[in-house]
Amino acid sequence: VGGRAAVIAERTFARAASVDEAVAALAAGARPVAGGTDLVVGARQGKSPLPDALVAIDRVPGLTGIREDGGALVIGPLATHRELTAHPAVLRRYTALADASAIVGSHATRAQGTLGGNVMNASPAMETGGPLLCLDATLTLTSTRGSRRISFAELLVGPGATSAEPDELLTAVEVPDPGERAGSCYVRLEYRRHMEIAVVGATALVVLDGSRVADARIAVTAVAPTIRRAPEAEAALTGSDGGPDAVSAAAEAAAAAAQPIDDVRASAGYRRAMTSVIVGRAVVGALARARGETIEVPAGAALYGLGG
Ligand SMILES: Cc1cc2nc3c(=O)[nH]c(=O)nc-3n(C[C@H](O)[C@H](O)[C@H](O)COP(=O)(O)OP(=O)(O)OC[C@H]3O[C@@H](n4cnc5c(N)ncnc54)[C@H](O)[C@@H]3O)c2cc1C
């Protein structure tokens, strides 16, 4: 008991009131905690111990909110999944992100968990990663040395690992408007509807020119060490009429390029087979939305039986 008390006594917890205070704490070695649904819950589950120094950023003004700004959506890292799912612009123009946030955990997880925490935790199964990749998001990282902007694609370097320095705070997520003729969709394979992690996830974003697919972006989740785009699948869809043959070709190409692993939740073979099905559903959902059809958020159930 004495040893445990001594360890606890070495830990520090502070609450930042500004970005300057938060980055000063990070420079001194503290880890940020936003909603705590990864960091604190993970420590309680024994995944990794709490860091010795924590700085809470949950009340820092300037890290909150979602606003449209000159053709882009600027999302504060403290925006919760519940806020993202309720935001009219996210639902209308950045719909894959709404699909993703709408299925994170439970009501409580979505009210507490933030976009910044989801991104910086860098799980290969994180829900918002595929949408941010396909939507070409740019991140602002801030430290006592100043701010720098990187593409979301540059952030993810491995399971649970990012290219951000330990003293860098994510201070903004910027997503360009994909345009009037774009539609996007995120779908995951899940064994139950709530409190689940993606066995396989897929995001598709398509831009139409008339009835043809002028641009296609496809990302796969939980079938590689990081969430990644699937260029072979994108090539199969781009320039096509978006019909069933093109959707199947894209889905098969994504499955062929997947690098799934065996784990307690699924075998690699099952994951690869399901990649085709889930990518097919995401593409069908994105095409439907680009054509102006309504696919409710979250998209999953409306697409059962389609695309695979
Ligand atoms: C019951 C349950 C169910 C869940 N279900 C899902 C799910 O379905 N899908 C899913 O993707 N996730 C799920 N999660 C994981 C988690 O809820 C999300 O990843 C959430 O978005 C994390 O946000 P947070 O603010 O709580 O992060 P925190 O726990 O506060 O932080 C997570 C990590 O990010 C770092 N961090 C936080 N903010 C910043 C910042 N601004 N700059 C730099 N680093 C930062 C922290 O230091 C920490 O390393 C679930 C969690 C629980 C407990």
The ligand as a Tripos MOL2 file, in Angstrom:
@<TRIPOS>MOLECULE
LIG
   53    58     1     0     0
SMALL
NO_CHARGES

@<TRIPOS>ATOM
      1 C1        -16.9050    2.4070  -23.9040 C.3       1 LIG1
      2 C2        -16.0730    2.9990  -25.0000 C.ar      1 LIG1
      3 C3        -16.4450    2.8080  -26.3220 C.ar      1 LIG1
      4 C4        -15.6850    3.3570  -27.3620 C.ar      1 LIG1
      5 N1        -16.0850    3.1540  -28.6480 N.ar      1 LIG1
      6 C5        -15.3430    3.6630  -29.6640 C.ar      1 LIG1
      7 C6        -15.7450    3.4600  -31.0120 C.ar      1 LIG1
      8 O1        -16.7780    2.8420  -31.3100 O.2       1 LIG1
      9 N2        -14.9650    3.9840  -31.9850 N.ar      1 LIG1
     10 C7        -13.8290    4.7090  -31.7130 C.ar      1 LIG1
     11 O2        -13.1710    5.1800  -32.6390 O.2       1 LIG1
     12 N3        -13.4470    4.9300  -30.4320 N.ar      1 LIG1
     13 C8        -14.1600    4.4230  -29.4220 C.ar      1 LIG1
     14 N4        -13.7800    4.6270  -28.1210 N.ar      1 LIG1
     15 C9        -12.5470    5.3680  -27.8600 C.3       1 LIG1
     16 C10       -12.7530    6.8660  -27.4610 C.3       1 LIG1
     17 O3        -14.0000    7.1090  -26.9110 O.3       1 LIG1
     18 C11       -12.5760    7.8170  -28.6610 C.3       1 LIG1
     19 O4        -11.3380    7.5880  -29.3000 O.3       1 LIG1
     20 C12       -12.6620    9.2980  -28.2270 C.3       1 LIG1
     21 O5        -12.8600   10.1120  -29.3540 O.3       1 LIG1
     22 C13       -11.4190    9.7440  -27.4810 C.3       1 LIG1
     23 O6        -11.5620   11.1060  -27.1390 O.3       1 LIG1
     24 P1        -11.1710   11.6570  -25.6910 P.3       1 LIG1
     25 O7        -11.3550   13.1300  -25.7360 O.co2     1 LIG1
     26 O8        -11.8950   10.9380  -24.6270 O.co2     1 LIG1
     27 O9         -9.6060   11.2690  -25.6520 O.3       1 LIG1
     28 P2         -8.6150   11.2150  -24.4090 P.3       1 LIG1
     29 O10        -8.7550    9.9140  -23.7140 O.co2     1 LIG1
     30 O11        -8.7260   12.4510  -23.5950 O.co2     1 LIG1
     31 O12        -7.2210   11.2580  -25.1940 O.3       1 LIG1
     32 C14        -6.8360   10.2150  -26.0600 C.3       1 LIG1
     33 C15        -5.3860   10.4270  -26.5080 C.3       1 LIG1
     34 O13        -5.2650   11.6080  -27.2820 O.3       1 LIG1
     35 C16        -4.3990   12.5500  -26.6580 C.3       1 LIG1
     36 N5         -5.0350   13.8540  -26.8820 N.ar      1 LIG1
     37 C17        -6.3060   14.2260  -26.6000 C.ar      1 LIG1
     38 N6         -6.5430   15.4580  -27.0640 N.ar      1 LIG1
     39 C18        -5.3880   15.8950  -27.6350 C.ar      1 LIG1
     40 C19        -4.9970   17.0930  -28.3050 C.ar      1 LIG1
     41 N7         -5.8530   18.1070  -28.5180 N.pl3     1 LIG1
     42 N8         -3.7330   17.1960  -28.7590 N.ar      1 LIG1
     43 C20        -2.8330   16.1730  -28.5830 C.ar      1 LIG1
     44 N9         -3.1570   15.0200  -27.9840 N.ar      1 LIG1
     45 C21        -4.4230   14.8710  -27.5170 C.ar      1 LIG1
     46 C22        -4.3090   12.1360  -25.1950 C.3       1 LIG1
     47 O14        -3.0830   12.5210  -24.5980 O.3       1 LIG1
     48 C23        -4.4270   10.6230  -25.3330 C.3       1 LIG1
     49 O15        -3.1890   10.0820  -25.6960 O.3       1 LIG1
     50 C24       -14.5240    4.1020  -27.0570 C.ar      1 LIG1
     51 C25       -14.1580    4.3080  -25.7130 C.ar      1 LIG1
     52 C26       -14.9170    3.7640  -24.6980 C.ar      1 LIG1
     53 C27       -14.5130    3.9890  -23.2750 C.3       1 LIG1
@<TRIPOS>BOND
     1     1     2 1
     2     2     3 ar
     3     2    52 ar
     4     3     4 ar
     5     4     5 ar
     6     4    50 ar
     7     5     6 ar
     8     6     7 ar
     9     6    13 1
    10     7     8 2
    11     7     9 ar
    12     9    10 ar
    13    10    11 2
    14    10    12 ar
    15    12    13 ar
    16    13    14 ar
    17    14    15 1
    18    14    50 ar
    19    15    16 1
    20    16    17 1
    21    16    18 1
    22    18    19 1
    23    18    20 1
    24    20    21 1
    25    20    22 1
    26    22    23 1
    27    23    24 1
    28    24    25 2
    29    24    26 1
    30    24    27 1
    31    27    28 1
    32    28    29 2
    33    28    30 1
    34    28    31 1
    35    31    32 1
    36    32    33 1
    37    33    34 1
    38    33    48 1
    39    34    35 1
    40    35    36 1
    41    35    46 1
    42    36    37 ar
    43    36    45 ar
    44    37    38 ar
    45    38    39 ar
    46    39    40 ar
    47    39    45 ar
    48    40    41 1
    49    40    42 ar
    50    42    43 ar
    51    43    44 ar
    52    44    45 ar
    53    46    47 1
    54    46    48 1
    55    48    49 1
    56    50    51 ar
    57    51    52 ar
    58    52    53 1
@<TRIPOS>SUBSTRUCTURE
     1 LIG1         1 GROUP 0 **** ****
